[in-house]
Amino acid sequence: MNTSTAMNTRLRQSLLFLASFTVAAIALGYGVSPRWFAQTLLGVNELDVNFTHILRAVMGLYLGLATFWLVGAFNKQYRNVALVILMIFSGGLVLGRILSFLVDGQPSLLLQFYAGIELAVLPVAFWLLQLREAE
């Protein structure tokens, strides 16, 4: 294995680790205590049972994806698929956020920050997919 391909592998793994831990932390933040998350970080004082349910279901979805990204980080067989799924995840979220910006207006700074991060992940993951990985 040459140095360049070893570095490419480490970069892929690093992005997948970072995405996994970041998304898991965010998911746990609003899934474990949706009311606290909404009040503290979004300024929303009332959540009914339906919105709490949705947040906890999305927490499960995010934790499932975060788990798969970890699998991809450790297992070469799934690494590129994990990067593609990360791109689809980030792209889907940012497209939904852009639609909301256009239709609903500006959300909180936290949600704008999330949009920026999601948008930044796309070219990085795409670039990593183009690099040669270690055998």
C-alpha positions as CSV (number, residue, x, y, z in Angstrom):
1,M,0.0,0.0,0.0
2,N,1.5,3.3,-1.0
3,T,1.4,6.5,1.2
4,S,-1.1,8.3,-1.1
5,T,-3.7,5.5,-1.1
6,A,-3.3,4.9,2.7
7,M,-4.0,8.7,3.2
8,N,-7.0,8.5,1.0
9,T,-8.4,5.6,3.1
10,R,-7.7,7.5,6.3
11,L,-9.5,10.6,4.9
12,R,-12.6,8.5,3.9
13,Q,-12.6,6.9,7.4
14,S,-12.2,10.3,9.1
15,L,-15.2,11.8,7.2
16,L,-17.3,8.7,8.1
17,F,-16.3,8.9,11.7
18,L,-17.0,12.6,11.9
19,A,-20.4,12.3,10.2
20,S,-21.3,9.3,12.4
21,F,-20.5,11.0,15.7
22,T,-21.9,14.4,14.8
23,V,-25.2,13.0,13.5
24,A,-25.5,10.7,16.5
25,A,-24.9,13.5,18.9
26,I,-27.5,15.7,17.2
27,A,-30.0,12.9,17.1
28,L,-29.5,12.1,20.8
29,G,-29.8,15.8,21.6
30,Y,-33.3,16.2,20.2
31,G,-34.5,12.6,20.5
32,V,-33.7,12.0,24.2
33,S,-35.2,15.2,25.3
34,P,-37.2,16.9,22.5
35,R,-38.8,19.5,24.7
36,W,-35.4,20.6,26.1
37,F,-33.9,20.7,22.6
38,A,-36.8,22.7,21.1
39,Q,-36.9,25.2,24.0
40,T,-33.2,25.7,24.5
41,L,-31.8,25.6,21.0
42,L,-34.8,26.6,18.8
43,G,-36.8,28.8,21.1
44,V,-39.9,26.6,20.7
45,N,-41.9,26.4,23.9
46,E,-44.6,23.9,23.1
47,L,-44.3,20.5,21.5
48,D,-47.2,18.2,21.3
49,V,-47.0,14.4,21.3
50,N,-47.0,14.2,17.5
51,F,-43.9,16.4,17.1
52,T,-42.1,14.7,20.0
53,H,-42.9,11.3,18.3
54,I,-41.5,12.6,14.9
55,L,-38.3,13.8,16.6
56,R,-37.7,10.5,18.3
57,A,-38.4,8.6,15.1
58,V,-35.9,10.7,13.2
59,M,-33.5,10.1,16.0
60,G,-33.8,6.4,15.3
61,L,-33.3,7.0,11.6
62,Y,-30.2,9.2,12.2
63,L,-28.7,6.6,14.7
64,G,-29.2,3.9,12.1
65,L,-27.4,5.9,9.4
66,A,-24.6,6.8,11.9
67,T,-24.2,3.2,12.7
68,F,-23.8,2.3,9.0
69,W,-21.2,5.1,8.5
70,L,-19.2,3.5,11.3
71,V,-19.5,0.1,9.6
72,G,-18.2,1.8,6.4
73,A,-15.4,3.4,8.3
74,F,-14.2,0.0,9.6
75,N,-15.1,-2.2,6.6
76,K,-13.7,-1.5,3.2
77,Q,-16.5,-3.4,1.5
78,Y,-19.0,-0.8,2.6
79,R,-16.9,2.3,2.7
80,N,-17.8,3.8,-0.7
81,V,-21.5,2.9,-0.2
82,A,-21.4,4.7,3.1
83,L,-19.9,7.8,1.4
84,V,-22.7,7.7,-1.2
85,I,-25.3,7.4,1.5
86,L,-23.7,10.3,3.4
87,M,-24.0,12.4,0.2
88,I,-27.6,11.4,-0.3
89,F,-28.4,12.1,3.4
90,S,-26.7,15.5,3.3
91,G,-28.0,16.4,-0.1
92,G,-31.6,15.5,0.9
93,L,-31.4,17.5,4.1
94,V,-29.9,20.6,2.4
95,L,-32.4,20.6,-0.4
96,G,-35.3,20.4,2.1
97,R,-33.7,23.3,4.0
98,I,-33.3,25.4,0.9
99,L,-36.9,24.8,0.1
100,S,-37.8,25.9,3.6
101,F,-35.6,29.0,3.4
102,L,-37.5,30.0,0.2
103,V,-41.0,29.1,1.4
104,D,-40.9,29.7,5.2
105,G,-38.1,32.2,5.6
106,Q,-35.0,32.2,7.8
107,P,-34.9,29.6,10.6
108,S,-32.7,29.8,13.7
109,L,-28.9,30.2,13.3
110,L,-28.4,26.6,14.5
111,L,-30.5,25.3,11.6
112,Q,-28.7,27.6,9.1
113,F,-25.4,26.3,10.4
114,Y,-26.6,22.7,9.9
115,A,-27.5,23.7,6.3
116,G,-24.0,25.0,5.7
117,I,-22.4,21.8,7.1
118,E,-24.7,19.6,5.0
119,L,-23.8,21.6,1.9
120,A,-20.1,21.4,2.7
121,V,-20.2,17.6,3.0
122,L,-21.3,17.1,-0.6
123,P,-18.2,18.1,-2.4
124,V,-15.9,16.6,0.2
125,A,-17.6,13.2,0.0
126,F,-17.7,13.4,-3.8
127,W,-14.0,14.2,-3.9
128,L,-13.1,11.3,-1.6
129,L,-15.0,8.9,-3.8
130,Q,-12.9,10.0,-6.8
131,L,-9.6,9.2,-5.0
132,R,-8.0,5.8,-5.2
133,E,-8.3,3.8,-2.0
134,A,-5.8,1.3,-0.5
135,E,-6.3,-2.3,-1.5
